[in-house]
Amino acid sequence: FWAAAVGVTVMLFLVLGSTAEEYFAPVLTQLCESMGLPPRFAGVTFLALANGAPDVSSTIAAIMSGGKGLYLSLGALTGAGMF
């Protein structure tokens, strides 16, 4: 069981790495070049914005739902900010 779990985990990391290398990194590099920014800038800004986008969109959806959505969104943002 453990050998299969480790094998699947390694395979998933390899697929994730190759996908990011082929699709995500070139887009970020081209975006930085078109804006005249150094490529390091992509890693510290655009990547962080892309990482936080689901949290922001789910918070907006929770607030718009009404009721206890405001409390849910505050808890989600607080939890996301701790990591």
C-alpha atoms as one frame of an Amber mdcrd trajectory, in Angstrom:
protein
   0.000   0.000   0.000   2.678   2.500   0.999   4.753   1.842  -2.099   1.757
   2.543  -4.313   0.907   5.701  -2.368   4.474   6.992  -2.690   4.504   6.113
  -6.395   1.255   7.961  -7.053   2.473  10.966  -5.045   5.717  11.136  -7.014
   3.807  10.828 -10.295   1.432  13.649  -9.301   4.329  15.952  -8.398   6.017
  15.215 -11.723   2.827  15.963 -13.662   2.265  19.157 -11.688   5.843  20.307
 -12.261   5.782  19.633 -15.982   2.431  21.354 -16.389   3.635  24.444 -14.531
   6.864  24.480 -16.542   5.119  24.185 -19.919   2.077  26.401 -19.391   2.300
  28.622 -16.322   5.926  29.795 -16.301   6.036  30.989 -19.943   2.887  33.053
 -19.470   4.280  34.728 -16.362   7.596  35.397 -18.111   5.867  36.922 -21.135
   3.641  39.028 -18.890   6.642  40.415 -17.024   8.548  41.092 -20.239   5.607
  42.965 -21.761   5.314  45.097 -18.617   9.074  45.688 -18.431   9.482  43.934
 -15.089  12.219  41.498 -14.046  11.175  37.811 -14.120  11.740  37.501 -10.354
   8.855  39.915  -9.946   6.463  37.281 -11.292   7.262  34.890  -8.482   6.640
  37.349  -5.700   3.581  39.180  -7.033   1.626  37.493  -9.813   2.050  34.045
  -8.326   0.894  35.300  -4.930  -2.112  37.016  -6.506  -3.057  33.835  -8.337
  -2.720  31.873  -5.110  -5.036  34.221  -3.212  -7.685  34.627  -5.925  -9.872
  31.677  -4.792  -9.950  33.028  -1.231 -11.030  36.461  -2.394 -13.714  35.137
  -4.744 -15.167  32.778  -2.127 -15.187  35.614   0.436 -17.093  37.868  -1.945
 -19.571  35.061  -2.653 -20.066  34.421   1.067 -20.691  38.106   1.789 -23.157
  38.401  -1.089 -25.104  35.350   0.086 -26.301  37.228   3.147 -27.154  35.733
   6.503 -24.129  34.370   8.282 -21.990  34.702   5.166 -20.125  37.640   6.666
 -18.986  35.558   9.636 -18.034  32.712   7.328 -15.962  35.025   5.154 -14.176
  36.562   8.130 -13.304  33.114   9.424 -12.061  31.987   6.019  -9.864  35.047
   5.556  -8.473  34.741   9.055  -7.672  31.073   8.501  -6.112  31.731   5.099
  -4.006  34.558   6.500  -2.519  32.299   9.176  -0.934  30.076   6.564
